């Protein structure tokens, strides 16, 4: 079974990883390193919804705004 990945669509953000095709584990790691600790739980809840919907645009906006 292939690992699900989501394509982030906001290439101008320097905070995004070079490979914007991220697995859920990579998204969680990115969150831990880039989102303020007090916001991480809520951020991950919203990110999970975007990831399950394979909505890279929404996730990219979340990442930029985090």
PDBQT receptor file of N, H, CA, C and O in Angstrom, charges set to zero:
ATOM      1  N   UNK A   1       0.827  -1.176   0.000  1.00  0.00    +0.000 N 
ATOM      2  CA  UNK A   1       0.000   0.000   0.000  1.00  0.00    +0.000 C 
ATOM      3  C   UNK A   1       0.881   1.252   0.000  1.00  0.00    +0.000 C 
ATOM      4  O   UNK A   1       1.819   1.358   0.790  1.00  0.00    +0.000 OA
ATOM      5  N   UNK A   2       0.578   2.179  -0.874  1.00  0.00    +0.000 N 
ATOM      6  H   UNK A   2      -0.183   2.093  -1.516  1.00  0.00    +0.000 HD
ATOM      7  CA  UNK A   2       1.372   3.398  -0.980  1.00  0.00    +0.000 C 
ATOM      8  C   UNK A   2       1.100   4.323   0.197  1.00  0.00    +0.000 C 
ATOM      9  O   UNK A   2      -0.012   4.373   0.723  1.00  0.00    +0.000 OA
ATOM     10  N   UNK A   3       2.118   5.044   0.596  1.00  0.00    +0.000 N 
ATOM     11  H   UNK A   3       3.022   5.004   0.169  1.00  0.00    +0.000 HD
ATOM     12  CA  UNK A   3       1.962   6.021   1.665  1.00  0.00    +0.000 C 
ATOM     13  C   UNK A   3       1.241   7.240   1.126  1.00  0.00    +0.000 C 
ATOM     14  O   UNK A   3       1.612   7.787   0.087  1.00  0.00    +0.000 OA
ATOM     15  N   UNK A   4       0.211   7.660   1.838  1.00  0.00    +0.000 N 
ATOM     16  H   UNK A   4      -0.090   7.216   2.681  1.00  0.00    +0.000 HD
ATOM     17  CA  UNK A   4      -0.533   8.841   1.410  1.00  0.00    +0.000 C 
ATOM     18  C   UNK A   4       0.323  10.076   1.628  1.00  0.00    +0.000 C 
ATOM     19  O   UNK A   4       0.965  10.226   2.668  1.00  0.00    +0.000 OA
ATOM     20  N   UNK A   5       0.324  10.955   0.644  1.00  0.00    +0.000 N 
ATOM     21  H   UNK A   5      -0.198  10.833  -0.201  1.00  0.00    +0.000 HD
ATOM     22  CA  UNK A   5       1.078  12.200   0.718  1.00  0.00    +0.000 C 
ATOM     23  C   UNK A   5       0.165  13.320   0.260  1.00  0.00    +0.000 C 
ATOM     24  O   UNK A   5      -0.789  13.082  -0.482  1.00  0.00    +0.000 OA
ATOM     25  N   UNK A   6       0.448  14.531   0.692  1.00  0.00    +0.000 N 
ATOM     26  H   UNK A   6       1.223  14.723   1.294  1.00  0.00    +0.000 HD
ATOM     27  CA  UNK A   6      -0.330  15.669   0.250  1.00  0.00    +0.000 C 
ATOM     28  C   UNK A   6       0.643  16.712  -0.298  1.00  0.00    +0.000 C 
ATOM     29  O   UNK A   6       1.705  16.952   0.277  1.00  0.00    +0.000 OA
ATOM     30  N   UNK A   7       0.266  17.319  -1.407  1.00  0.00    +0.000 N 
ATOM     31  H   UNK A   7      -0.597  17.123  -1.873  1.00  0.00    +0.000 HD
ATOM     32  CA  UNK A   7       1.108  18.319  -2.055  1.00  0.00    +0.000 C 
ATOM     33  C   UNK A   7       0.760  19.691  -1.514  1.00  0.00    +0.000 C 
ATOM     34  O   UNK A   7      -0.389  20.124  -1.607  1.00  0.00    +0.000 OA
ATOM     35  N   UNK A   8       1.736  20.377  -0.951  1.00  0.00    +0.000 N 
ATOM     36  H   UNK A   8       2.670  20.026  -0.876  1.00  0.00    +0.000 HD
ATOM     37  CA  UNK A   8       1.521  21.748  -0.511  1.00  0.00    +0.000 C 
ATOM     38  C   UNK A   8       1.674  22.671  -1.721  1.00  0.00    +0.000 C 
ATOM     39  O   UNK A   8       2.529  22.446  -2.578  1.00  0.00    +0.000 OA
ATOM     40  N   UNK A   9       0.851  23.693  -1.780  1.00  0.00    +0.000 N 
ATOM     41  H   UNK A   9       0.157  23.875  -1.084  1.00  0.00    +0.000 HD
ATOM     42  CA  UNK A   9       0.791  24.501  -2.994  1.00  0.00    +0.000 C 
ATOM     43  C   UNK A   9       1.268  25.935  -2.795  1.00  0.00    +0.000 C 
ATOM     44  O   UNK A   9       0.993  26.790  -3.637  1.00  0.00    +0.000 OA
ATOM     45  N   UNK A  10       1.970  26.217  -1.710  1.00  0.00    +0.000 N 
ATOM     46  H   UNK A  10       2.193  25.523  -1.026  1.00  0.00    +0.000 HD
ATOM     47  CA  UNK A  10       2.436  27.569  -1.460  1.00  0.00    +0.000 C 
ATOM     48  C   UNK A  10       3.966  27.607  -1.477  1.00  0.00    +0.000 C 
ATOM     49  O   UNK A  10       4.586  27.657  -0.414  1.00  0.00    +0.000 OA
ATOM     50  N   UNK A  11       4.582  27.583  -2.652  1.00  0.00    +0.000 N 
ATOM     51  H   UNK A  11       4.079  27.543  -3.515  1.00  0.00    +0.000 HD
ATOM     52  CA  UNK A  11       6.037  27.428  -2.752  1.00  0.00    +0.000 C 
ATOM     53  C   UNK A  11       6.826  28.647  -2.294  1.00  0.00    +0.000 C 
ATOM     54  O   UNK A  11       8.045  28.552  -2.149  1.00  0.00    +0.000 OA
ATOM     55  N   UNK A  12       6.176  29.796  -2.060  1.00  0.00    +0.000 N 
ATOM     56  H   UNK A  12       5.186  29.872  -2.178  1.00  0.00    +0.000 HD
ATOM     57  CA  UNK A  12       6.924  30.992  -1.684  1.00  0.00    +0.000 C 
ATOM     58  C   UNK A  12       7.312  31.019  -0.209  1.00  0.00    +0.000 C 
ATOM     59  O   UNK A  12       8.120  31.857   0.192  1.00  0.00    +0.000 OA
ATOM     60  N   UNK A  13       6.760  30.127   0.605  1.00  0.00    +0.000 N 
ATOM     61  H   UNK A  13       6.103  29.446   0.279  1.00  0.00    +0.000 HD
ATOM     62  CA  UNK A  13       7.077  30.156   2.032  1.00  0.00    +0.000 C 
ATOM     63  C   UNK A  13       8.419  29.487   2.298  1.00  0.00    +0.000 C 
ATOM     64  O   UNK A  13       8.619  28.322   1.957  1.00  0.00    +0.000 OA
ATOM     65  N   UNK A  14       9.323  30.220   2.901  1.00  0.00    +0.000 N 
ATOM     66  H   UNK A  14       9.161  31.167   3.178  1.00  0.00    +0.000 HD
ATOM     67  CA  UNK A  14      10.631  29.646   3.240  1.00  0.00    +0.000 C 
ATOM     68  C   UNK A  14      10.517  28.626   4.364  1.00  0.00    +0.000 C 
ATOM     69  O   UNK A  14      11.441  27.843   4.584  1.00  0.00    +0.000 OA
ATOM     70  N   UNK A  15       9.383  28.627   5.085  1.00  0.00    +0.000 N 
ATOM     71  H   UNK A  15       8.632  29.264   4.906  1.00  0.00    +0.000 HD
ATOM     72  CA  UNK A  15       9.205  27.690   6.191  1.00  0.00    +0.000 C 
ATOM     73  C   UNK A  15       8.861  26.288   5.716  1.00  0.00    +0.000 C 
ATOM     74  O   UNK A  15       8.997  25.329   6.476  1.00  0.00    +0.000 OA
ATOM     75  N   UNK A  16       8.416  26.153   4.469  1.00  0.00    +0.000 N 
ATOM     76  H   UNK A  16       8.305  26.933   3.852  1.00  0.00    +0.000 HD
ATOM     77  CA  UNK A  16       8.039  24.836   3.967  1.00  0.00    +0.000 C 
ATOM     78  C   UNK A  16       9.274  23.992   3.677  1.00  0.00    +0.000 C 
ATOM     79  O   UNK A  16      10.321  24.526   3.312  1.00  0.00    +0.000 OA
ATOM     80  N   UNK A  17       9.157  22.697   3.836  1.00  0.00    +0.000 N 
ATOM     81  H   UNK A  17       8.307  22.263   4.133  1.00  0.00    +0.000 HD
ATOM     82  CA  UNK A  17      10.284  21.820   3.491  1.00  0.00    +0.000 C 
ATOM     83  C   UNK A  17      10.503  21.830   1.983  1.00  0.00    +0.000 C 
ATOM     84  O   UNK A  17       9.573  22.105   1.225  1.00  0.00    +0.000 OA
ATOM     85  N   UNK A  18      11.730  21.532   1.539  1.00  0.00    +0.000 N 
ATOM     86  H   UNK A  18      12.485  21.309   2.155  1.00  0.00    +0.000 HD
ATOM     87  CA  UNK A  18      12.008  21.546   0.097  1.00  0.00    +0.000 C 
ATOM     88  C   UNK A  18      11.092  20.608  -0.691  1.00  0.00    +0.000 C 
ATOM     89  O   UNK A  18      10.640  20.954  -1.783  1.00  0.00    +0.000 OA
ATOM     90  N   UNK A  19      10.817  19.421  -0.141  1.00  0.00    +0.000 N 
ATOM     91  H   UNK A  19      11.184  19.140   0.746  1.00  0.00    +0.000 HD
ATOM     92  CA  UNK A  19       9.889  18.495  -0.787  1.00  0.00    +0.000 C 
ATOM     93  C   UNK A  19       8.521  18.715  -0.158  1.00  0.00    +0.000 C 
ATOM     94  O   UNK A  19       8.281  18.302   0.977  1.00  0.00    +0.000 OA
ATOM     95  N   UNK A  20       7.639  19.355  -0.883  1.00  0.00    +0.000 N 
ATOM     96  H   UNK A  20       7.834  19.690  -1.805  1.00  0.00    +0.000 HD
ATOM     97  CA  UNK A  20       6.341  19.718  -0.319  1.00  0.00    +0.000 C 
ATOM     98  C   UNK A  20       5.332  18.578  -0.389  1.00  0.00    +0.000 C 
ATOM     99  O   UNK A  20       4.181  18.756   0.009  1.00  0.00    +0.000 OA
ATOM    100  N   UNK A  21       5.732  17.424  -0.882  1.00  0.00    +0.000 N 
ATOM    101  H   UNK A  21       6.666  17.280  -1.206  1.00  0.00    +0.000 HD
ATOM    102  CA  UNK A  21       4.880  16.237  -0.825  1.00  0.00    +0.000 C 
ATOM    103  C   UNK A  21       5.118  15.586   0.522  1.00  0.00    +0.000 C 
ATOM    104  O   UNK A  21       6.098  14.863   0.706  1.00  0.00    +0.000 OA
ATOM    105  N   UNK A  22       4.222  15.843   1.465  1.00  0.00    +0.000 N 
ATOM    106  H   UNK A  22       3.426  16.431   1.315  1.00  0.00    +0.000 HD
ATOM    107  CA  UNK A  22       4.462  15.427   2.845  1.00  0.00    +0.000 C 
ATOM    108  C   UNK A  22       3.536  14.308   3.272  1.00  0.00    +0.000 C 
ATOM    109  O   UNK A  22       2.352  14.302   2.934  1.00  0.00    +0.000 OA
ATOM    110  N   UNK A  23       4.089  13.350   4.026  1.00  0.00    +0.000 N 
ATOM    111  H   UNK A  23       5.051  13.355   4.300  1.00  0.00    +0.000 HD
ATOM    112  CA  UNK A  23       3.276  12.327   4.677  1.00  0.00    +0.000 C 
ATOM    113  C   UNK A  23       2.729  12.928   5.963  1.00  0.00    +0.000 C 
ATOM    114  O   UNK A  23       3.138  14.018   6.364  1.00  0.00    +0.000 OA
ATOM    115  N   UNK A  24       1.801  12.220   6.615  1.00  0.00    +0.000 N 
ATOM    116  H   UNK A  24       1.469  11.334   6.290  1.00  0.00    +0.000 HD
ATOM    117  CA  UNK A  24       1.266  12.725   7.874  1.00  0.00    +0.000 C 
ATOM    118  C   UNK A  24       2.368  12.828   8.938  1.00  0.00    +0.000 C 
ATOM    119  O   UNK A  24       2.384  13.777   9.722  1.00  0.00    +0.000 OA
ATOM    120  N   UNK A  25       3.281  11.859   8.967  1.00  0.00    +0.000 N 
ATOM    121  H   UNK A  25       3.267  11.087   8.331  1.00  0.00    +0.000 HD
ATOM    122  CA  UNK A  25       4.385  11.905   9.936  1.00  0.00    +0.000 C 
ATOM    123  C   UNK A  25       5.249  13.144   9.696  1.00  0.00    +0.000 C 
ATOM    124  O   UNK A  25       5.687  13.786  10.651  1.00  0.00    +0.000 OA
ATOM    125  N   UNK A  26       5.494  13.482   8.437  1.00  0.00    +0.000 N 
ATOM    126  H   UNK A  26       5.138  12.960   7.662  1.00  0.00    +0.000 HD
ATOM    127  CA  UNK A  26       6.293  14.673   8.123  1.00  0.00    +0.000 C 
ATOM    128  C   UNK A  26       5.559  15.955   8.519  1.00  0.00    +0.000 C 
ATOM    129  O   UNK A  26       6.177  16.916   8.975  1.00  0.00    +0.000 OA
ATOM    130  N   UNK A  27       4.241  15.960   8.342  1.00  0.00    +0.000 N 
ATOM    131  H   UNK A  27       3.739  15.179   7.971  1.00  0.00    +0.000 HD
ATOM    132  CA  UNK A  27       3.449  17.123   8.742  1.00  0.00    +0.000 C 
ATOM    133  C   UNK A  27       3.534  17.313  10.258  1.00  0.00    +0.000 C 
ATOM    134  O   UNK A  27       3.702  18.437  10.730  1.00  0.00    +0.000 OA
ATOM    135  N   UNK A  28       3.418  16.221  11.026  1.00  0.00    +0.000 N 
ATOM    136  H   UNK A  28       3.281  15.308  10.643  1.00  0.00    +0.000 HD
ATOM    137  CA  UNK A  28       3.496  16.313  12.481  1.00  0.00    +0.000 C 
ATOM    138  C   UNK A  28       4.872  16.807  12.925  1.00  0.00    +0.000 C 
ATOM    139  O   UNK A  28       4.973  17.618  13.845  1.00  0.00    +0.000 OA
ATOM    140  N   UNK A  29       5.922  16.326  12.280  1.00  0.00    +0.000 N 
ATOM    141  H   UNK A  29       5.840  15.667  11.533  1.00  0.00    +0.000 HD
ATOM    142  CA  UNK A  29       7.276  16.779  12.603  1.00  0.00    +0.000 C 
ATOM    143  C   UNK A  29       7.424  18.253  12.284  1.00  0.00    +0.000 C 
ATOM    144  O   UNK A  29       7.986  19.008  13.078  1.00  0.00    +0.000 OA
ATOM    145  N   UNK A  30       6.919  18.675  11.113  1.00  0.00    +0.000 N 
ATOM    146  H   UNK A  30       6.463  18.062  10.468  1.00  0.00    +0.000 HD
ATOM    147  CA  UNK A  30       6.988  20.084  10.729  1.00  0.00    +0.000 C 
ATOM    148  C   UNK A  30       6.262  20.940  11.765  1.00  0.00    +0.000 C 
ATOM    149  O   UNK A  30       6.761  21.993  12.163  1.00  0.00    +0.000 OA
ATOM    150  N   UNK A  31       5.102  20.495  12.194  1.00  0.00    +0.000 N 
ATOM    151  H   UNK A  31       4.697  19.640  11.871  1.00  0.00    +0.000 HD
ATOM    152  CA  UNK A  31       4.319  21.221  13.196  1.00  0.00    +0.000 C 
ATOM    153  C   UNK A  31       5.120  21.382  14.491  1.00  0.00    +0.000 C 
ATOM    154  O   UNK A  31       5.171  22.474  15.057  1.00  0.00    +0.000 OA
ATOM    155  N   UNK A  32       5.734  20.318  14.949  1.00  0.00    +0.000 N 
ATOM    156  H   UNK A  32       5.692  19.431  14.489  1.00  0.00    +0.000 HD
ATOM    157  CA  UNK A  32       6.489  20.360  16.198  1.00  0.00    +0.000 C 
ATOM    158  C   UNK A  32       7.633  21.360  16.131  1.00  0.00    +0.000 C 
ATOM    159  O   UNK A  32       8.012  21.949  17.144  1.00  0.00    +0.000 OA
ATOM    160  N   UNK A  33       8.179  21.549  14.943  1.00  0.00    +0.000 N 
ATOM    161  H   UNK A  33       7.871  21.071  14.121  1.00  0.00    +0.000 HD
ATOM    162  CA  UNK A  33       9.329  22.435  14.780  1.00  0.00    +0.000 C 
ATOM    163  C   UNK A  33       8.938  23.870  14.435  1.00  0.00    +0.000 C 
ATOM    164  O   UNK A  33       9.745  24.782  14.615  1.00  0.00    +0.000 OA
ATOM    165  N   UNK A  34       7.709  24.090  13.939  1.00  0.00    +0.000 N 
ATOM    166  H   UNK A  34       7.054  23.349  13.793  1.00  0.00    +0.000 HD
ATOM    167  CA  UNK A  34       7.369  25.400  13.380  1.00  0.00    +0.000 C 
ATOM    168  C   UNK A  34       6.114  26.059  13.937  1.00  0.00    +0.000 C 
ATOM    169  O   UNK A  34       5.888  27.243  13.687  1.00  0.00    +0.000 OA
ATOM    170  N   UNK A  35       5.298  25.330  14.680  1.00  0.00    +0.000 N 
ATOM    171  H   UNK A  35       5.482  24.368  14.883  1.00  0.00    +0.000 HD
ATOM    172  CA  UNK A  35       4.070  25.890  15.246  1.00  0.00    +0.000 C 
ATOM    173  C   UNK A  35       4.265  26.050  16.745  1.00  0.00    +0.000 C 
ATOM    174  O   UNK A  35       4.801  25.159  17.406  1.00  0.00    +0.000 OA
ATOM    175  N   UNK A  36       3.832  27.182  17.280  1.00  0.00    +0.000 N 
ATOM    176  H   UNK A  36       3.397  27.906  16.744  1.00  0.00    +0.000 HD
ATOM    177  CA  UNK A  36       3.986  27.435  18.716  1.00  0.00    +0.000 C 
ATOM    178  C   UNK A  36       3.344  26.290  19.503  1.00  0.00    +0.000 C 
ATOM    179  O   UNK A  36       2.241  25.858  19.168  1.00  0.00    +0.000 OA
ATOM    180  N   UNK A  37       4.020  25.794  20.544  1.00  0.00    +0.000 N 
ATOM    181  H   UNK A  37       4.916  26.145  20.816  1.00  0.00    +0.000 HD
ATOM    182  CA  UNK A  37       3.507  24.636  21.288  1.00  0.00    +0.000 C 
ATOM    183  C   UNK A  37       2.056  24.772  21.762  1.00  0.00    +0.000 C 
ATOM    184  O   UNK A  37       1.316  23.788  21.746  1.00  0.00    +0.000 OA
ATOM    185  N   UNK A  38       1.644  25.947  22.174  1.00  0.00    +0.000 N 
ATOM    186  H   UNK A  38       2.245  26.746  22.186  1.00  0.00    +0.000 HD
ATOM    187  CA  UNK A  38       0.271  26.078  22.673  1.00  0.00    +0.000 C 
ATOM    188  C   UNK A  38      -0.762  25.980  21.549  1.00  0.00    +0.000 C 
ATOM    189  O   UNK A  38      -1.948  25.796  21.822  1.00  0.00    +0.000 OA
ATOM    190  N   UNK A  39      -0.332  26.100  20.299  1.00  0.00    +0.000 N 
ATOM    191  H   UNK A  39       0.631  26.250  20.077  1.00  0.00    +0.000 HD
ATOM    192  CA  UNK A  39      -1.259  26.033  19.160  1.00  0.00    +0.000 C 
ATOM    193  C   UNK A  39      -1.220  24.690  18.441  1.00  0.00    +0.000 C 
ATOM    194  O   UNK A  39      -2.015  24.463  17.528  1.00  0.00    +0.000 OA
ATOM    195  N   UNK A  40      -0.315  23.798  18.829  1.00  0.00    +0.000 N 
ATOM    196  H   UNK A  40       0.330  23.982  19.570  1.00  0.00    +0.000 HD
ATOM    197  CA  UNK A  40      -0.089  22.579  18.054  1.00  0.00    +0.000 C 
ATOM    198  C   UNK A  40      -1.296  21.641  18.009  1.00  0.00    +0.000 C 
ATOM    199  O   UNK A  40      -1.603  21.105  16.945  1.00  0.00    +0.000 OA
ATOM    200  N   UNK A  41      -1.983  21.428  19.122  1.00  0.00    +0.000 N 
ATOM    201  H   UNK A  41      -1.733  21.863  19.987  1.00  0.00    +0.000 HD
ATOM    202  CA  UNK A  41      -3.113  20.489  19.118  1.00  0.00    +0.000 C 
ATOM    203  C   UNK A  41      -4.198  20.932  18.150  1.00  0.00    +0.000 C 
ATOM    204  O   UNK A  41      -4.675  20.138  17.340  1.00  0.00    +0.000 OA
ATOM    205  N   UNK A  42      -4.586  22.195  18.233  1.00  0.00    +0.000 N 
ATOM    206  H   UNK A  42      -4.198  22.841  18.891  1.00  0.00    +0.000 HD
ATOM    207  CA  UNK A  42      -5.633  22.711  17.338  1.00  0.00    +0.000 C 
ATOM    208  C   UNK A  42      -5.159  22.707  15.891  1.00  0.00    +0.000 C 
ATOM    209  O   UNK A  42      -5.918  22.360  14.986  1.00  0.00    +0.000 OA
ATOM    210  N   UNK A  43      -3.895  23.097  15.670  1.00  0.00    +0.000 N 
ATOM    211  H   UNK A  43      -3.279  23.379  16.405  1.00  0.00    +0.000 HD
ATOM    212  CA  UNK A  43      -3.336  23.115  14.326  1.00  0.00    +0.000 C 
ATOM    213  C   UNK A  43      -3.372  21.717  13.717  1.00  0.00    +0.000 C 
ATOM    214  O   UNK A  43      -3.751  21.551  12.557  1.00  0.00    +0.000 OA
ATOM    215  N   UNK A  44      -2.977  20.710  14.500  1.00  0.00    +0.000 N 
ATOM    216  H   UNK A  44      -2.669  20.845  15.442  1.00  0.00    +0.000 HD
ATOM    217  CA  UNK A  44      -2.959  19.333  13.992  1.00  0.00    +0.000 C 
ATOM    218  C   UNK A  44      -4.363  18.816  13.704  1.00  0.00    +0.000 C 
ATOM    219  O   UNK A  44      -4.553  18.065  12.747  1.00  0.00    +0.000 OA
ATOM    220  N   UNK A  45      -5.345  19.198  14.505  1.00  0.00    +0.000 N 
ATOM    221  H   UNK A  45      -5.191  19.808  15.282  1.00  0.00    +0.000 HD
ATOM    222  CA  UNK A  45      -6.731  18.790  14.223  1.00  0.00    +0.000 C 
ATOM    223  C   UNK A  45      -7.171  19.315  12.865  1.00  0.00    +0.000 C 
ATOM    224  O   UNK A  45      -7.750  18.579  12.066  1.00  0.00    +0.000 OA
ATOM    225  N   UNK A  46      -6.895  20.592  12.605  1.00  0.00    +0.000 N 
ATOM    226  H   UNK A  46      -6.425  21.190  13.254  1.00  0.00    +0.000 HD
ATOM    227  CA  UNK A  46      -7.277  21.181  11.322  1.00  0.00    +0.000 C 
ATOM    228  C   UNK A  46      -6.453  20.589  10.180  1.00  0.00    +0.000 C 
ATOM    229  O   UNK A  46      -6.977  20.343   9.093  1.00  0.00    +0.000 OA
ATOM    230  N   UNK A  47      -5.168  20.363  10.429  1.00  0.00    +0.000 N 
ATOM    231  H   UNK A  47      -4.743  20.563  11.311  1.00  0.00    +0.000 HD
ATOM    232  CA  UNK A  47      -4.306  19.789   9.398  1.00  0.00    +0.000 C 
ATOM    233  C   UNK A  47      -4.750  18.372   9.042  1.00  0.00    +0.000 C 
ATOM    234  O   UNK A  47      -4.707  17.983   7.875  1.00  0.00    +0.000 OA
ATOM    235  N   UNK A  48      -5.178  17.599  10.046  1.00  0.00    +0.000 N 
ATOM    236  H   UNK A  48      -5.212  17.915  10.994  1.00  0.00    +0.000 HD
ATOM    237  CA  UNK A  48      -5.630  16.222   9.781  1.00  0.00    +0.000 C 
ATOM    238  C   UNK A  48      -6.828  16.226   8.839  1.00  0.00    +0.000 C 
ATOM    239  O   UNK A  48      -6.920  15.392   7.938  1.00  0.00    +0.000 OA
ATOM    240  N   UNK A  49      -7.741  17.164   9.050  1.00  0.00    +0.000 N 
ATOM    241  H   UNK A  49      -7.666  17.841   9.782  1.00  0.00    +0.000 HD
ATOM    242  CA  UNK A  49      -8.900  17.266   8.166  1.00  0.00    +0.000 C 
ATOM    243  C   UNK A  49      -8.467  17.588   6.740  1.00  0.00    +0.000 C 
ATOM    244  O   UNK A  49      -8.952  16.973   5.790  1.00  0.00    +0.000 OA
ATOM    245  N   UNK A  50      -7.560  18.542   6.586  1.00  0.00    +0.000 N 
ATOM    246  H   UNK A  50      -7.166  19.041   7.358  1.00  0.00    +0.000 HD
ATOM    247  CA  UNK A  50      -7.070  18.905   5.254  1.00  0.00    +0.000 C 
ATOM    248  C   UNK A  50      -6.314  17.743   4.618  1.00  0.00    +0.000 C 
ATOM    249  O   UNK A  50      -6.458  17.484   3.423  1.00  0.00    +0.000 OA
ATOM    250  N   UNK A  51      -5.508  17.043   5.417  1.00  0.00    +0.000 N 
ATOM    251  H   UNK A  51      -5.391  17.253   6.388  1.00  0.00    +0.000 HD
ATOM    252  CA  UNK A  51      -4.737  15.922   4.886  1.00  0.00    +0.000 C 
ATOM    253  C   UNK A  51      -5.657  14.796   4.431  1.00  0.00    +0.000 C 
ATOM    254  O   UNK A  51      -5.470  14.240   3.349  1.00  0.00    +0.000 OA
ATOM    255  N   UNK A  52      -6.654  14.457   5.252  1.00  0.00    +0.000 N 
ATOM    256  H   UNK A  52      -6.806  14.909   6.131  1.00  0.00    +0.000 HD
ATOM    257  CA  UNK A  52      -7.577  13.376   4.877  1.00  0.00    +0.000 C 
ATOM    258  C   UNK A  52      -8.349  13.723   3.616  1.00  0.00    +0.000 C 
ATOM    259  O   UNK A  52      -8.690  12.842   2.825  1.00  0.00    +0.000 OA
ATOM    260  N   UNK A  53      -8.627  15.016   3.429  1.00  0.00    +0.000 N 
ATOM    261  H   UNK A  53      -8.351  15.731   4.071  1.00  0.00    +0.000 HD
ATOM    262  CA  UNK A  53      -9.317  15.464   2.218  1.00  0.00    +0.000 C 
ATOM    263  C   UNK A  53      -8.329  15.647   1.065  1.00  0.00    +0.000 C 
ATOM    264  O   UNK A  53      -8.726  15.992  -0.047  1.00  0.00    +0.000 OA
ATOM    265  N   UNK A  54      -7.032  15.415   1.335  1.00  0.00    +0.000 N 
ATOM    266  H   UNK A  54      -6.709  15.135   2.239  1.00  0.00    +0.000 HD
ATOM    267  CA  UNK A  54      -5.959  15.605   0.366  1.00  0.00    +0.000 C 
ATOM    268  C   UNK A  54      -5.986  17.027  -0.185  1.00  0.00    +0.000 C 
ATOM    269  O   UNK A  54      -5.800  17.251  -1.381  1.00  0.00    +0.000 OA
ATOM    270  N   UNK A  55      -6.222  17.982   0.714  1.00  0.00    +0.000 N 
ATOM    271  H   UNK A  55      -6.373  17.800   1.686  1.00  0.00    +0.000 HD
ATOM    272  CA  UNK A  55      -6.341  19.379   0.330  1.00  0.00    +0.000 C 
ATOM    273  C   UNK A  55      -5.033  20.106   0.605  1.00  0.00    +0.000 C 
ATOM    274  O   UNK A  55      -4.874  20.756   1.638  1.00  0.00    +0.000 OA
ATOM    275  N   UNK A  56      -4.104  19.988  -0.327  1.00  0.00    +0.000 N 
ATOM    276  H   UNK A  56      -4.232  19.460  -1.166  1.00  0.00    +0.000 HD
ATOM    277  CA  UNK A  56      -2.800  20.618  -0.167  1.00  0.00    +0.000 C 
ATOM    278  C   UNK A  56      -2.894  22.131  -0.104  1.00  0.00    +0.000 C 
ATOM    279  O   UNK A  56      -2.095  22.776   0.575  1.00  0.00    +0.000 OA
ATOM    280  N   UNK A  57      -3.868  22.706  -0.812  1.00  0.00    +0.000 N 
ATOM    281  H   UNK A  57      -4.516  22.182  -1.364  1.00  0.00    +0.000 HD
ATOM    282  CA  UNK A  57      -4.002  24.162  -0.787  1.00  0.00    +0.000 C 
ATOM    283  C   UNK A  57      -4.349  24.638   0.619  1.00  0.00    +0.000 C 
ATOM    284  O   UNK A  57      -3.731  25.571   1.131  1.00  0.00    +0.000 OA
ATOM    285  N   UNK A  58      -5.337  23.998   1.244  1.00  0.00    +0.000 N 
ATOM    286  H   UNK A  58      -5.839  23.239   0.828  1.00  0.00    +0.000 HD
ATOM    287  CA  UNK A  58      -5.729  24.388   2.603  1.00  0.00    +0.000 C 
ATOM    288  C   UNK A  58      -4.586  24.151   3.578  1.00  0.00    +0.000 C 
ATOM    289  O   UNK A  58      -4.327  24.985   4.446  1.00  0.00    +0.000 OA
ATOM    290  N   UNK A  59      -3.907  23.029   3.444  1.00  0.00    +0.000 N 
ATOM    291  H   UNK A  59      -4.117  22.351   2.739  1.00  0.00    +0.000 HD
ATOM    292  CA  UNK A  59      -2.812  22.730   4.349  1.00  0.00    +0.000 C 
ATOM    293  C   UNK A  59      -1.677  23.715   4.156  1.00  0.00    +0.000 C 
ATOM    294  O   UNK A  59      -1.061  24.144   5.131  1.00  0.00    +0.000 OA
ATOM    295  N   UNK A  60      -1.390  24.081   2.914  1.00  0.00    +0.000 N 
ATOM    296  H   UNK A  60      -1.891  23.732   2.122  1.00  0.00    +0.000 HD
ATOM    297  CA  UNK A  60      -0.348  25.069   2.642  1.00  0.00    +0.000 C 
ATOM    298  C   UNK A  60      -0.670  26.414   3.274  1.00  0.00    +0.000 C 
ATOM    299  O   UNK A  60       0.216  27.079   3.810  1.00  0.00    +0.000 OA
ATOM    300  N   UNK A  61      -1.940  26.818   3.214  1.00  0.00    +0.000 N 
ATOM    301  H   UNK A  61      -2.660  26.278   2.779  1.00  0.00    +0.000 HD
ATOM    302  CA  UNK A  61      -2.348  28.068   3.841  1.00  0.00    +0.000 C 
ATOM    303  C   UNK A  61      -2.181  27.973   5.348  1.00  0.00    +0.000 C 
ATOM    304  O   UNK A  61      -1.729  28.926   5.982  1.00  0.00    +0.000 OA
ATOM    305  N   UNK A  62      -2.542  26.831   5.931  1.00  0.00    +0.000 N 
ATOM    306  H   UNK A  62      -2.909  26.057   5.416  1.00  0.00    +0.000 HD
ATOM    307  CA  UNK A  62      -2.369  26.641   7.371  1.00  0.00    +0.000 C 
ATOM    308  C   UNK A  62      -0.901  26.736   7.747  1.00  0.00    +0.000 C 
ATOM    309  O   UNK A  62      -0.553  27.382   8.735  1.00  0.00    +0.000 OA
ATOM    310  N   UNK A  63      -0.046  26.104   6.974  1.00  0.00    +0.000 N 
ATOM    311  H   UNK A  63      -0.329  25.580   6.171  1.00  0.00    +0.000 HD
ATOM    312  CA  UNK A  63       1.376  26.085   7.296  1.00  0.00    +0.000 C 
ATOM    313  C   UNK A  63       1.955  27.491   7.211  1.00  0.00    +0.000 C 
ATOM    314  O   UNK A  63       2.726  27.892   8.083  1.00  0.00    +0.000 OA
ATOM    315  N   UNK A  64       1.603  28.233   6.190  1.00  0.00    +0.000 N 
ATOM    316  H   UNK A  64       0.977  27.907   5.481  1.00  0.00    +0.000 HD
ATOM    317  CA  UNK A  64       2.095  29.591   6.058  1.00  0.00    +0.000 C 
ATOM    318  C   UNK A  64       1.606  30.458   7.200  1.00  0.00    +0.000 C 
ATOM    319  O   UNK A  64       2.351  31.298   7.704  1.00  0.00    +0.000 OA
ATOM    320  N   UNK A  65       0.365  30.266   7.615  1.00  0.00    +0.000 N 
ATOM    321  H   UNK A  65      -0.240  29.584   7.206  1.00  0.00    +0.000 HD
ATOM    322  CA  UNK A  65      -0.199  31.101   8.656  1.00  0.00    +0.000 C 
ATOM    323  C   UNK A  65       0.071  30.623  10.062  1.00  0.00    +0.000 C 
ATOM    324  O   UNK A  65      -0.412  31.230  11.018  1.00  0.00    +0.000 OA
ATOM    325  N   UNK A  66       0.833  29.547  10.220  1.00  0.00    +0.000 N 
ATOM    326  H   UNK A  66       1.226  29.054   9.444  1.00  0.00    +0.000 HD
ATOM    327  CA  UNK A  66       0.989  28.972  11.553  1.00  0.00    +0.000 C 
ATOM    328  C   UNK A  66       1.937  29.786  12.416  1.00  0.00    +0.000 C 
ATOM    329  O   UNK A  66       2.177  29.434  13.571  1.00  0.00    +0.000 OA
TER     330      UNK A  66
